[in-house]
Amino acid sequence: MRSAHPIASESFLGGGLPIVAEHAGPADRATPRARAATHDYAVVMLVTGGRSRVEQSGEWALSAGDALLVPPGRAHRLLEMRRSEYWGVGFCAPCFATEGAVSLLEPLERVRDGAAPVVRIATARHGFLEGLFRELEQLTHAPSRRPSAAEQAVRSSLLTLILAEVERARAPGEVRAGVGGGVVVDSLRYIERNCLRPLSLRDVAAAVGRSPTYVTAALSQATGRSAGEWIVSGRMAEARRLLLHSDERVDAISERVGYADVTHFIRMFRRNHGATPASWRASRTSGA
């Protein structure tokens, strides 16, 4: 893998691409990570060699052929790696949820609702699934700094096929009894589907039937981020996608990601990325 472990890197999607694939290993880690991590993107990881252990709503042993799903906001921790080799794909959930492609997220939603985060892939499907990851990684590292609409469509298609393979491998109706959504899952799900329109903490609290104070405390404790931070995170991810993949003006993008005041949008973008939207776009699309 060319960067950090995909399920631990907070900058995995920092380049603006809504879908990123990487290959890693073989690698060893004998001591557990000090504490659990959460991130604002979804991850699907396919183990192709070695073994490892992870903590995510329980402890799971992973070996070749296992797929690990990590929904946005789900706490997880790497416990051990022994010559572990794997593919990882990370993607922006709000970028798809708000485009009417909610069904794409179904495997992650099952995990949120209590299904096991580890799915065993049939041996006969390993080659096909690895091929999908490999193609997606090649697109991730293609020299073009500004992917065309056709390349974006290919990325989405490859991700759809990867998720379809994982869903196909899961036992029908597999959900652990006694584990459900709750206020954290319901709040994150609502934010992902609505963050690109005017949305406040009060709106989220009303949608999940709790007080704003309760929602903030629950999200902060479970994910390390408040409702407001999750809203901003989803908006910034979509803003990066539009800046990188479209010619839309900054004021139009501001409105599309939920900010009526373009000055406020620019201020928030600079706070999160260290540059204005126009400067960020120029630094990544020059020479494209």
SULURVEN-V666704 format. One record per residue. RES is the residue in one small letter. SS is DSSP state (helix for helix, strand for strand, loop for the rest). PHI is phi in whole degrees, -180 to 180 (999 if undefined). Layout:
# SULURVEN-V666704
RES SS PHI
RES SS PHI
This chain:
# SULURVEN-V666704
m loop 999
r loop -89
s loop -135
a loop -70
h loop -50
p loop -61
i loop -90
a loop -125
s loop -89
e loop -72
s loop -106
f loop -56
l loop -106
g loop -64
g loop -76
g loop 104
l loop -71
p loop -75
i strand -137
v strand -135
a strand -121
e strand -143
h strand -119
a strand -142
g strand 102
p strand -71
a strand -142
d strand -123
r strand -152
a loop -92
t loop -109
p loop -64
r loop -62
a loop -61
r loop -151
a loop -69
a strand -120
t loop -133
h loop -144
d loop -95
y loop -126
a strand -90
v strand -134
v strand -124
m strand -123
l strand -111
v strand -82
t strand -117
g strand -169
g strand 69
r strand -149
s strand -156
r strand -129
v strand -132
e strand -114
q loop -161
s loop 53
g loop 121
e strand -107
w strand -131
a strand -94
l strand -115
s strand -142
a loop -53
g loop 101
d strand -91
a strand -112
l strand -109
l strand -112
v strand -125
p loop -69
p loop -56
g loop 85
r loop -83
a loop -69
h strand -152
r strand -151
l strand -81
l strand -99
e strand -163
m strand -135
r strand -129
r strand 51
s strand -78
e strand -133
y strand -163
w strand -106
g strand -136
v strand -126
g strand -116
f strand -151
c loop -81
a helix -65
p helix -60
c helix -62
f helix -96
a helix -61
t loop -85
e loop -102
g loop 81
a loop -103
v helix -61
s helix -61
l helix -61
l helix -90
e helix -55
p helix -60
l helix -71
e helix -65
r helix -62
v helix -64
r helix -58
d loop -89
g loop 120
a loop -70
a loop -62
p loop -79
v strand -112
v strand -123
r strand -87
i loop -91
a loop -60
t helix -54
a helix -65
r helix -101
h helix -59
g helix -61
f helix -63
l helix -67
e helix -61
g helix -62
l helix -65
f helix -61
r helix -63
e helix -62
l helix -67
e helix -65
q helix -61
l helix -69
t helix -58
h loop -106
a loop -64
p loop -65
s loop -63
r loop -86
r loop -133
p loop -58
s loop -74
a helix -60
a helix -65
e helix -65
q helix -62
a helix -64
v helix -65
r helix -57
s helix -62
s helix -66
l helix -64
l helix -63
t helix -59
l helix -68
i helix -62
l helix -67
a helix -65
e helix -64
v helix -66
e helix -64
r helix -63
a helix -79
r loop -75
a loop -64
p loop -56
g loop 71
e loop -74
v loop -143
r loop -72
a loop -64
g loop 85
v loop -117
g loop -136
g loop -70
g helix 85
v helix -65
v helix -66
v helix -62
d helix -64
s helix -67
l helix -63
r helix -63
y helix -66
i helix -64
e helix -59
r helix -89
n helix -132
c loop -71
l loop -93
r loop -122
p loop -53
l loop -148
s loop -125
l helix -57
r helix -61
d helix -64
v helix -63
a helix -61
a helix -64
a helix -66
v helix -104
g loop 70
r loop -131
s loop -81
p helix -56
t helix -63
y helix -65
v helix -62
t helix -61
a helix -64
a helix -65
l helix -66
s helix -63
q helix -68
a helix -83
t helix -122
g loop 81
r loop -131
s loop -82
a helix -59
g helix -61
e helix -68
w helix -68
i helix -62
v helix -63
s helix -59
g helix -64
r helix -66
m helix -67
a helix -62
e helix -69
a helix -61
r helix -61
r helix -62
l helix -69
l helix -64
l helix -81
h helix -111
s loop -140
d loop -104
e loop -62
r loop -68
v helix -60
d helix -67
a helix -70
i helix -64
s helix -54
e helix -68
r helix -69
v loop -105
g loop 99
y loop -111
a loop -73
d loop -102
v helix -64
t helix -63
h helix -65
f helix -60
i helix -62
r helix -64
m helix -67
f helix -65
r helix -63
r helix -62
n helix -89
h helix -126
g loop 74
a loop -156
t loop -72
p helix -56
a helix -64
s helix -67
w helix -61
r helix -62
a helix -62
s helix -70
r helix -109
t helix -119
s loop -65
g loop 81
a loop -72
